[in-house]
Amino acid sequence: MTSGWFITGTDTEIGKTTFSVLLLDYLKQNGLKVVGFKPVASGAKSLNGELINEDVHQLLKHSSNHYKINQINPYCFEPAIAPHIAAKEAQVNIDFKIIKHSLDSLVSTVDKVVVEGAGGILVPLHDQLLTIDLCEFLSLPVIIVVGMRLGCINHALLTEQCILNRGIQVSGWVANCIDPNMSRYSENLKTLKHLMRTPLLAEIPNQQTEQKTICWINKEVLIKE
């Protein structure tokens, strides 16, 4: 049984955190202890001398136990810019070994860890290292969040192909309707279901409220793994 998943997406701001939170809640409802983990976050506010990213705050809020911010988010940068640029400006080297050590310490306290990446799968974290390199280093299967909007078919297929070409397992993908006015949504979804090589796990309808909902399609995959 896997210790968790690495959640990536077809772009930034396409619902990785939304899905990660819904996944954490689903797993808790099935009696599992869980924790959300964000290795690298950029875009944060200082509170009592500590940088807190909103995505990290949501992951912490939906985890089973109480953890300190730095336990679930080893690297956090204030400006909302590309992580490798933020790290360079802060004179910080993002060390995969430190991230792995933080993750390992969490794995021993829960049944499942939901790891949320930054941006898309090829976002740089260092001059020579990309998010996909971190994904491979952590040895976790991937779930791809597809932001359903014009252009999503190309982005989704490229993301999936890139990950599979590296020999990394993909558990499946999630369709998140980020554009409420997307033309031919059902036709695009049908095309993706036909062309993607991994299963559709869930659909997230477009929502403007704080209370998020999800339509699970292959949720049993998440319990069996």
FENTANOR-V724179 format. One record per residue. N is the residue number from 1. RES is the residue in one letter. SS is DSSP state (H for helix, E for strand, L for the rest). Layout:
N&RES&SS / N&RES&SS
//
This chain:
1&M&L / 2&T&L / 3&S&L / 4&G&E / 5&W&E / 6&F&E / 7&I&E / 8&T&E / 9&G&E / 10&T&L / 11&D&L / 12&T&L / 13&E&L / 14&I&L / 15&G&L / 16&K&H / 17&T&H / 18&T&H / 19&F&H / 20&S&H / 21&V&H / 22&L&H / 23&L&H / 24&L&H / 25&D&H / 26&Y&H / 27&L&H / 28&K&H / 29&Q&H / 30&N&L / 31&G&L / 32&L&L / 33&K&L / 34&V&E / 35&V&E / 36&G&E / 37&F&E / 38&K&L / 39&P&L / 40&V&E / 41&A&E / 42&S&E / 43&G&L / 44&A&L / 45&K&E / 46&S&E / 47&L&E / 48&N&L / 49&G&L / 50&E&E / 51&L&E / 52&I&E / 53&N&L / 54&E&H / 55&D&H / 56&V&H / 57&H&H / 58&Q&H / 59&L&H / 60&L&H / 61&K&H / 62&H&L / 63&S&L / 64&S&L / 65&N&L / 66&H&L / 67&Y&L / 68&K&L / 69&I&H / 70&N&H / 71&Q&H / 72&I&H / 73&N&L / 74&P&L / 75&Y&E / 76&C&E / 77&F&E / 78&E&L / 79&P&L / 80&A&L / 81&I&L / 82&A&L / 83&P&H / 84&H&H / 85&I&H / 86&A&H / 87&A&H / 88&K&H / 89&E&H / 90&A&L / 91&Q&L / 92&V&L / 93&N&L / 94&I&L / 95&D&L / 96&F&H / 97&K&H / 98&I&H / 99&I&H / 100&K&H / 101&H&H / 102&S&H / 103&L&H / 104&D&H / 105&S&H / 106&L&H / 107&V&H / 108&S&L / 109&T&L / 110&V&L / 111&D&L / 112&K&E / 113&V&E / 114&V&E / 115&V&E / 116&E&E / 117&G&E / 118&A&E / 119&G&E / 120&G&E / 121&I&L / 122&L&L / 123&V&L / 124&P&E / 125&L&L / 126&H&L / 127&D&L / 128&Q&L / 129&L&L / 130&L&E / 131&T&H / 132&I&H / 133&D&H / 134&L&H / 135&C&H / 136&E&H / 137&F&H / 138&L&H / 139&S&L / 140&L&L / 141&P&E / 142&V&E / 143&I&E / 144&I&E / 145&V&E / 146&V&E / 147&G&E / 148&M&L / 149&R&L / 150&L&L / 151&G&L / 152&C&H / 153&I&H / 154&N&H / 155&H&H / 156&A&H / 157&L&H / 158&L&H / 159&T&H / 160&E&H / 161&Q&H / 162&C&H / 163&I&H / 164&L&H / 165&N&H / 166&R&L / 167&G&L / 168&I&L / 169&Q&L / 170&V&E / 171&S&E / 172&G&E / 173&W&E / 174&V&E / 175&A&E / 176&N&E / 177&C&L / 178&I&L / 179&D&L / 180&P&L / 181&N&L / 182&M&L / 183&S&L / 184&R&L / 185&Y&H / 186&S&H / 187&E&H / 188&N&H / 189&L&H / 190&K&H / 191&T&H / 192&L&H / 193&K&H / 194&H&H / 195&L&H / 196&M&L / 197&R&L / 198&T&L / 199&P&L / 200&L&E / 201&L&E / 202&A&E / 203&E&E / 204&I&E / 205&P&L / 206&N&L / 207&Q&L / 208&Q&L / 209&T&L / 210&E&L / 211&Q&L / 212&K&L / 213&T&L / 214&I&L / 215&C&E / 216&W&E / 217&I&L / 218&N&L / 219&K&L / 220&E&H / 221&V&H / 222&L&H / 223&I&H / 224&K&H / 225&E&L
//
